[in-house]
Amino acid sequence: MDATVVPVSLDQRSYDVVVGERLLEQMRDFAESEKPTSIFLVTDSNVGPLHAEAVQNAIVANHVFTVPAGESSKSLVQLGKLFDQLFATRHVDRHSLIVALGGGMVGDLAGFVAATLLRGVRCMQVPTSLLAMVDSSVGGKTAVNHASGKNLIGAFHQPAAVFCDMHFLRTLPKREYVSALGEVVKTAAISGEDLLAMLEDCADGLIGRDLVTLHRVIEACIRFKAEVVSDDEIETTGRRATLNFGHTLAHVLEALWPERWLHGEAVSIGIIAALRLSVARAKLDESVAARVTGLLRKFGLPTVVPDELQARQMLECMSADKKRAGQAVHFVVISDVGQAGTLPCKLDDELAATLLGRGDA
Ligand code: GLY
């Protein structure tokens, strides 16, 4: 299957997302055409040994920096170390190109380096995880974490190009792969019937990493994200915020039990809560909620809010959420497949009972 190109239209910041398999040649052509003075490849200790050499050779990167794998590298400390390494090369200038080769952590970290280095240099995203391909590598969100919360220090900095090479998915551990399907289901719920029906039709192929199926699904997710980002680049109108469907509870779970779930698993549980809220307060038909839940189950994702999560604890955690506005938290709900919006909700017992699905919350 030939590679396909999804444009992200943002005036002078427009770029292409290329989806395909074995894209090294396209990456090389792009890197050459950009005529950078130097190319810095940033990867992590899981992905680097598997794929860095091939990518470095293809794009003729001058330097490769490998950060320890794991979310803890998305830190100001690691950011400082990268700047030290970059400046030590004496090859940094405003025409340098940063290439992020890895999953969401590397994309966010290297993207933030590119956003802030000399007030901003070009960045090419080469996601190697399904999660990064369908979501985080597209749209220009870059960040590192702070002790007070995830992604609290960051910038919008659109990449110059994104290459989603499905070849990298062959080495992705099963749990990580399946976890990303949580974000895929999220995209289906908020984008519309086409993707939801496609997932229902091809769930087995997707579980088996069938390349034709993967290509269709990744491309559909990116097309939707590209449209949302083109419409609301820096999350001002509320449209882009709908990409956070299922994320409010997911963030609580990740904050309370940082090691227990992968992001897409936490999102899966969060989607269940968001569906309950949508049924209760946005007139979502139970049958639609059942279809979305059925897909999450089919993929083997967690769909039960853990019993240990206490209502009070959850509400306290939500009140610290960065999307807080006055007394309300803005939840993303759907009134039908593809009909997403935000709903300000008071953090009270009634809300907790709905989200947790427990009458005694
Ligand atoms: N992952 C949500 C966004 O890019 O806005």
Boltz pocket constraint, residues with backbone or C-beta under 6 A from the ligand:
constraints:
  - pocket:
      binder: B
      contacts: [[A, 135], [A, 136], [A, 138], [A, 139], [A, 141], [A, 240], [A, 243], [A, 244]]
      max_distance: 6.0
